[in-house]
């Protein structure tokens, strides 16, 4: 995940961070972000500097599959959809 560690940890507490790349820009990308933000399993939706959408996600794999299927069915041009790898390590 990208950002300050406390913010990343807060988002990760929701279950997972999903990263999506859509074939959209500008207002269209912002509208897609807003659409994802209204979904019940999405805790946060942010557009990263490279145009990737990052979602704080509370659901399980089945909920992620439904989220993806619903987005595709609504016509969103999704080029990639994956859980973000976490390399956060606690130091003792």
MARDOLUM-362840 format. One line per field, with one value per atom (N, C-alpha, C): residue number from 1; residue in three letters; atom name; x, y, z. Coordinates in nm, 4 decimals, always signed. Layout:
residues N
pos = [NUM, ...]
code = [ALA, ...]
site = [CA, ...]
X = [X, ...]
Y = [Y, ...]
Z = [Z, ...]
This chain:
residues 92
pos = [1, 1, 1, 2, 2, 2, 3, 3, 3, 4, 4, 4, 5, 5, 5, 6, 6, 6, 7, 7, 7, 8, 8, 8, 9, 9, 9, 10, 10, 10, 11, 11, 11, 12, 12, 12, 13, 13, 13, 14, 14, 14, 15, 15, 15, 16, 16, 16, 17, 17, 17, 18, 18, 18, 19, 19, 19, 20, 20, 20, 21, 21, 21, 22, 22, 22, 23, 23, 23, 24, 24, 24, 25, 25, 25, 26, 26, 26, 27, 27, 27, 28, 28, 28, 29, 29, 29, 30, 30, 30, 31, 31, 31, 32, 32, 32, 33, 33, 33, 34, 34, 34, 35, 35, 35, 36, 36, 36, 37, 37, 37, 38, 38, 38, 39, 39, 39, 40, 40, 40, 41, 41, 41, 42, 42, 42, 43, 43, 43, 44, 44, 44, 45, 45, 45, 46, 46, 46, 47, 47, 47, 48, 48, 48, 49, 49, 49, 50, 50, 50, 51, 51, 51, 52, 52, 52, 53, 53, 53, 54, 54, 54, 55, 55, 55, 56, 56, 56, 57, 57, 57, 58, 58, 58, 59, 59, 59, 60, 60, 60, 61, 61, 61, 62, 62, 62, 63, 63, 63, 64, 64, 64, 65, 65, 65, 66, 66, 66, 67, 67, 67, 68, 68, 68, 69, 69, 69, 70, 70, 70, 71, 71, 71, 72, 72, 72, 73, 73, 73, 74, 74, 74, 75, 75, 75, 76, 76, 76, 77, 77, 77, 78, 78, 78, 79, 79, 79, 80, 80, 80, 81, 81, 81, 82, 82, 82, 83, 83, 83, 84, 84, 84, 85, 85, 85, 86, 86, 86, 87, 87, 87, 88, 88, 88, 89, 89, 89, 90, 90, 90, 91, 91, 91, 92, 92, 92]
code = [UNK, UNK, UNK, UNK, UNK, UNK, UNK, UNK, UNK, UNK, UNK, UNK, UNK, UNK, UNK, UNK, UNK, UNK, UNK, UNK, UNK, UNK, UNK, UNK, UNK, UNK, UNK, UNK, UNK, UNK, UNK, UNK, UNK, UNK, UNK, UNK, UNK, UNK, UNK, UNK, UNK, UNK, UNK, UNK, UNK, UNK, UNK, UNK, UNK, UNK, UNK, UNK, UNK, UNK, UNK, UNK, UNK, UNK, UNK, UNK, UNK, UNK, UNK, UNK, UNK, UNK, UNK, UNK, UNK, UNK, UNK, UNK, UNK, UNK, UNK, UNK, UNK, UNK, UNK, UNK, UNK, UNK, UNK, UNK, UNK, UNK, UNK, UNK, UNK, UNK, UNK, UNK, UNK, UNK, UNK, UNK, UNK, UNK, UNK, UNK, UNK, UNK, UNK, UNK, UNK, UNK, UNK, UNK, UNK, UNK, UNK, UNK, UNK, UNK, UNK, UNK, UNK, UNK, UNK, UNK, UNK, UNK, UNK, UNK, UNK, UNK, UNK, UNK, UNK, UNK, UNK, UNK, UNK, UNK, UNK, UNK, UNK, UNK, UNK, UNK, UNK, UNK, UNK, UNK, UNK, UNK, UNK, UNK, UNK, UNK, UNK, UNK, UNK, UNK, UNK, UNK, UNK, UNK, UNK, UNK, UNK, UNK, UNK, UNK, UNK, UNK, UNK, UNK, UNK, UNK, UNK, UNK, UNK, UNK, UNK, UNK, UNK, UNK, UNK, UNK, UNK, UNK, UNK, UNK, UNK, UNK, UNK, UNK, UNK, UNK, UNK, UNK, UNK, UNK, UNK, UNK, UNK, UNK, UNK, UNK, UNK, UNK, UNK, UNK, UNK, UNK, UNK, UNK, UNK, UNK, UNK, UNK, UNK, UNK, UNK, UNK, UNK, UNK, UNK, UNK, UNK, UNK, UNK, UNK, UNK, UNK, UNK, UNK, UNK, UNK, UNK, UNK, UNK, UNK, UNK, UNK, UNK, UNK, UNK, UNK, UNK, UNK, UNK, UNK, UNK, UNK, UNK, UNK, UNK, UNK, UNK, UNK, UNK, UNK, UNK, UNK, UNK, UNK, UNK, UNK, UNK, UNK, UNK, UNK, UNK, UNK, UNK, UNK, UNK, UNK, UNK, UNK, UNK, UNK, UNK, UNK]
site = [N, CA, C, N, CA, C, N, CA, C, N, CA, C, N, CA, C, N, CA, C, N, CA, C, N, CA, C, N, CA, C, N, CA, C, N, CA, C, N, CA, C, N, CA, C, N, CA, C, N, CA, C, N, CA, C, N, CA, C, N, CA, C, N, CA, C, N, CA, C, N, CA, C, N, CA, C, N, CA, C, N, CA, C, N, CA, C, N, CA, C, N, CA, C, N, CA, C, N, CA, C, N, CA, C, N, CA, C, N, CA, C, N, CA, C, N, CA, C, N, CA, C, N, CA, C, N, CA, C, N, CA, C, N, CA, C, N, CA, C, N, CA, C, N, CA, C, N, CA, C, N, CA, C, N, CA, C, N, CA, C, N, CA, C, N, CA, C, N, CA, C, N, CA, C, N, CA, C, N, CA, C, N, CA, C, N, CA, C, N, CA, C, N, CA, C, N, CA, C, N, CA, C, N, CA, C, N, CA, C, N, CA, C, N, CA, C, N, CA, C, N, CA, C, N, CA, C, N, CA, C, N, CA, C, N, CA, C, N, CA, C, N, CA, C, N, CA, C, N, CA, C, N, CA, C, N, CA, C, N, CA, C, N, CA, C, N, CA, C, N, CA, C, N, CA, C, N, CA, C, N, CA, C, N, CA, C, N, CA, C, N, CA, C, N, CA, C, N, CA, C, N, CA, C, N, CA, C, N, CA, C, N, CA, C, N, CA, C, N, CA, C]
X = [+0.0844, +0.0000, +0.0880, +0.0298, +0.1069, +0.0551, +0.1435, +0.1038, +0.1812, +0.1394, +0.2037, +0.1628, +0.2543, +0.2313, +0.1026, +0.0733, -0.0518, -0.1760, -0.1744, -0.2868, -0.2985, -0.1866, -0.1872, -0.2397, -0.1913, -0.2362, -0.3857, -0.4361, -0.5787, -0.6588, -0.6145, -0.6840, -0.6745, -0.5587, -0.5406, -0.6261, -0.6612, -0.7467, -0.8822, -0.9205, -1.0496, -1.0476, -0.9336, -0.9269, -0.8256, -0.8359, -0.7445, -0.7395, -0.6348, -0.6252, -0.6283, -0.7237, -0.7348, -0.6824, -0.6153, -0.5680, -0.6314, -0.6856, -0.7503, -0.6919, -0.6694, -0.6306, -0.7431, -0.7999, -0.9088, -0.8597, -0.9203, -0.8842, -0.9653, -0.9477, -1.0185, -0.9213, -0.9569, -0.8769, -0.9691, -0.9105, -0.9804, -1.1127, -1.2158, -1.3481, -1.4078, -1.3792, -1.4325, -1.3723, -1.2430, -1.1771, -1.2312, -1.2516, -1.3075, -1.4483, -1.5280, -1.6632, -1.6573, -1.5617, -1.5450, -1.5058, -1.4135, -1.3740, -1.4961, -1.5767, -1.6957, -1.7941, -1.8043, -1.8941, -1.8469, -1.7145, -1.6623, -1.6816, -1.6662, -1.6768, -1.8157, -1.9172, -2.0529, -2.0831, -1.9928, -2.0160, -2.0014, -2.0875, -2.0879, -1.9580, -1.8815, -1.7569, -1.6355, -1.6544, -1.5427, -1.5390, -1.4285, -1.4114, -1.3505, -1.2698, -1.2080, -1.1761, -1.1723, -1.1393, -1.0551, -0.9335, -0.8370, -0.7753, -0.7556, -0.6824, -0.5364, -0.4472, -0.3037, -0.2446, -0.1239, -0.0573, -0.0451, -0.0345, -0.0203, -0.1550, -0.2658, -0.3983, -0.4630, -0.3919, -0.4473, -0.5488, -0.6575, -0.7514, -0.7086, -0.7084, -0.6767, -0.7989, -0.8468, -0.9663, -0.9324, -0.9728, -0.9719, -1.0943, -1.0753, -1.1822, -1.2059, -1.3322, -1.3696, -1.4150, -1.4372, -1.4982, -1.3994, -1.4551, -1.3747, -1.3556, -1.2999, -1.2747, -1.4035, -1.5094, -1.6368, -1.6907, -1.6759, -1.7209, -1.6356, -1.5049, -1.4182, -1.4584, -1.4923, -1.5368, -1.6662, -1.7589, -1.8845, -1.8576, -1.7677, -1.7329, -1.6797, -1.5894, -1.5333, -1.6406, -1.7221, -1.8268, -1.9263, -1.9667, -2.0611, -2.0003, -1.8709, -1.8039, -1.7959, -1.7624, -1.7543, -1.8931, -1.9936, -2.1301, -2.1813, -2.1316, -2.1748, -2.0999, -2.0042, -1.9341, -1.7995, -1.7518, -1.6208, -1.5109, -1.4193, -1.3110, -1.1935, -1.1991, -1.0982, -0.9862, -0.8638, -0.7473, -0.6777, -0.6845, -0.6273, -0.7012, -0.7033, -0.7749, -0.7027, -0.6438, -0.5669, -0.5555, -0.5322, -0.4973, -0.3572, -0.3381, -0.2046, -0.1194, +0.0030, +0.0962, +0.1335, +0.1447, +0.1852, +0.3249, +0.4124, +0.5458, +0.5704, +0.4577, +0.4728, +0.5253, +0.6234, +0.6778, +0.6863, +0.6478, +0.6575, +0.7982, +0.8562, +0.9870, +0.9661, +1.0338, +1.0159, +1.1211]
Y = [-0.1175, +0.0000, +0.1224, +0.2290, +0.3518, +0.4542, +0.5361, +0.6386, +0.6240, +0.7014, +0.6948, +0.5665, +0.5101, +0.3809, +0.3791, +0.4777, +0.4706, +0.4650, +0.5384, +0.5368, +0.4000, +0.3435, +0.2110, +0.1076, +0.1122, +0.0157, +0.0304, +0.1535, +0.1760, +0.1103, +0.1293, +0.0694, -0.0834, -0.1360, -0.2810, -0.3478, -0.2762, -0.3329, -0.3732, -0.3161, -0.3491, -0.4857, -0.5460, -0.6783, -0.6879, -0.6025, -0.6106, -0.4756, -0.4580, -0.3436, -0.4013, -0.3562, -0.3975, -0.2856, -0.3227, -0.2243, -0.2563, -0.1531, -0.1676, -0.0661, -0.1094, -0.0173, -0.0188, +0.0980, +0.1128, +0.1918, +0.1681, +0.2408, +0.3694, +0.4507, +0.5772, +0.6821, +0.8086, +0.9199, +1.0297, +1.1236, +1.2461, +1.2228, +1.2940, +1.2876, +1.1473, +1.0742, +0.9382, +0.8471, +0.8631, +0.7842, +0.8235, +0.9532, +1.0004, +0.9452, +0.9392, +0.8826, +0.7344, +0.6614, +0.5199, +0.5042, +0.5885, +0.5845, +0.6066, +0.7062, +0.7368, +0.6204, +0.5505, +0.4348, +0.3247, +0.2966, +0.1930, +0.2334, +0.3612, +0.4084, +0.3841, +0.3700, +0.3475, +0.2006, +0.1110, -0.0324, -0.0701, -0.1581, -0.1880, -0.2457, -0.3208, -0.3799, -0.2897, -0.1725, -0.0804, +0.0246, +0.0276, +0.1216, +0.2532, +0.2472, +0.3685, +0.3458, +0.4544, +0.4474, +0.5691, +0.5448, +0.6515, +0.6330, +0.7449, +0.7414, +0.7719, +0.6784, +0.6978, +0.7843, +0.8308, +0.9209, +0.8616, +0.7295, +0.6657, +0.6330, +0.6750, +0.6515, +0.5219, +0.4438, +0.3202, +0.3536, +0.2791, +0.2920, +0.1972, +0.2465, +0.1638, +0.1620, +0.0429, +0.0262, -0.0420, +0.0174, -0.0509, -0.1411, -0.2708, -0.3670, -0.4556, -0.4706, -0.5491, -0.6902, -0.7192, -0.8463, -0.9594, -1.0780, -1.1971, -1.2128, -1.3258, -1.3485, -1.3479, -1.4055, -1.4080, -1.2662, -1.1821, -1.0429, -0.9670, -0.9954, -0.9311, -0.9732, -1.1006, -1.1493, -1.0803, -1.0619, -0.9918, -0.8465, -0.7818, -0.6430, -0.6294, -0.7195, -0.7178, -0.7458, -0.8485, -0.8836, -0.7695, -0.7060, -0.5941, -0.4758, -0.4499, -0.3381, -0.3623, -0.4844, -0.5182, -0.5111, -0.5645, -0.5627, -0.4203, -0.3267, -0.1875, -0.1140, -0.1838, -0.1242, -0.0612, -0.0742, -0.0168, -0.0964, -0.0263, -0.0953, -0.1267, -0.2411, -0.2794, -0.3575, -0.3043, -0.3691, -0.4622, -0.4308, -0.5200, -0.5012, -0.6099, -0.6133, -0.7140, -0.6686, -0.7613, -0.7077, -0.8000, -0.7599, -0.7027, -0.5957, -0.5363, -0.6185, -0.6419, -0.7110, -0.6152, -0.6664, -0.5850, -0.6253, -0.5257, -0.5557, -0.4875, -0.4541, -0.3922, -0.4962, -0.4574, -0.5460, -0.4689, -0.5325, -0.4688, -0.4931, -0.3880, -0.4011, -0.4030, -0.4928, -0.5016, -0.4219]
Z = [+0.0000, +0.0000, +0.0000, -0.0395, -0.0534, +0.0466, +0.1039, +0.1988, +0.3278, +0.4259, +0.5566, +0.6269, +0.7033, +0.7672, +0.8502, +0.9340, +1.0113, +0.9207, +0.8113, +0.7186, +0.6512, +0.6101, +0.5481, +0.6471, +0.7707, +0.8703, +0.8970, +0.8988, +0.9206, +0.8082, +0.6849, +0.5709, +0.5756, +0.6128, +0.6156, +0.7222, +0.8271, +0.9304, +0.8743, +0.7629, +0.7033, +0.6384, +0.6157, +0.5579, +0.4461, +0.3464, +0.2327, +0.1624, +0.0871, -0.0029, -0.1440, -0.2229, -0.3626, -0.4504, -0.5567, -0.6542, -0.7884, -0.8521, -0.9813, -1.0778, -1.1998, -1.3058, -1.4075, -1.4296, -1.5246, -1.6449, -1.7581, -1.8796, -1.8847, -1.7802, -1.7648, -1.7139, -1.7342, -1.6830, -1.6329, -1.5599, -1.5202, -1.4501, -1.4988, -1.4363, -1.4416, -1.5488, -1.5600, -1.4536, -1.4273, -1.3227, -1.1856, -1.1637, -1.0361, -1.0161, -1.1228, -1.1126, -1.0781, -1.1348, -1.1021, -0.9553, -0.9087, -0.7663, -0.6783, -0.7139, -0.6340, -0.6352, -0.7478, -0.7574, -0.6627, -0.6647, -0.5743, -0.4285, -0.3973, -0.2591, -0.2001, -0.2845, -0.2344, -0.2073, -0.2437, -0.2254, -0.0780, -0.0281, +0.1159, +0.1714, +0.0918, +0.1424, +0.1229, +0.0634, +0.0380, +0.1478, +0.2221, +0.3324, +0.2854, +0.1802, +0.1260, -0.0213, -0.0968, -0.2392, -0.2729, -0.3214, -0.3470, -0.4847, -0.5536, -0.6803, -0.6489, -0.6805, -0.6574, -0.7682, -0.7484, -0.8431, -0.9831, -0.9923, -1.1240, -1.1894, -1.1252, -1.1807, -1.1358, -1.0550, -1.0012, -0.8919, -0.8861, -0.7750, -0.6648, -0.5418, -0.4265, -0.3361, -0.3069, -0.2247, -0.0935, +0.0175, +0.1459, +0.1446, +0.1583, +0.1333, +0.2534, +0.2944, +0.4121, +0.3795, +0.2532, +0.2165, +0.1993, +0.1767, +0.1509, -0.0002, -0.0422, -0.1851, -0.2665, -0.2118, -0.2842, -0.3036, -0.2019, -0.2130, -0.3144, -0.3184, -0.4177, -0.5589, -0.5760, -0.7073, -0.7491, -0.6545, -0.6853, -0.7220, -0.6478, -0.6765, -0.8190, -0.8570, -0.9912, -1.0965, -1.0752, -1.1713, -1.1897, -1.0795, -1.0877, -1.1623, -1.1374, -1.2050, -1.3550, -1.3929, -1.5359, -1.5985, -1.5291, -1.5808, -1.6002, -1.5183, -1.5307, -1.6424, -1.7046, -1.8176, -1.7855, -1.6615, -1.6287, -1.6989, -1.7683, -1.8406, -1.7476, -1.6823, -1.5837, -1.6522, -1.6427, -1.7029, -1.6041, -1.4738, -1.3728, -1.2416, -1.1613, -1.0346, -0.9469, -0.8353, -0.7509, -0.6091, -0.5164, -0.3803, -0.3816, -0.3085, -0.2983, -0.2029, -0.2384, -0.1485, -0.0371, +0.0824, +0.1959, +0.2402, +0.2520, +0.3020, +0.4360, +0.5048, +0.6369, +0.7351, +0.8111, +0.9147, +1.0450, +1.1495, +1.2811, +1.3354, +1.3893, +1.4541, +1.6032, +1.6710, +1.8170, +1.8890]
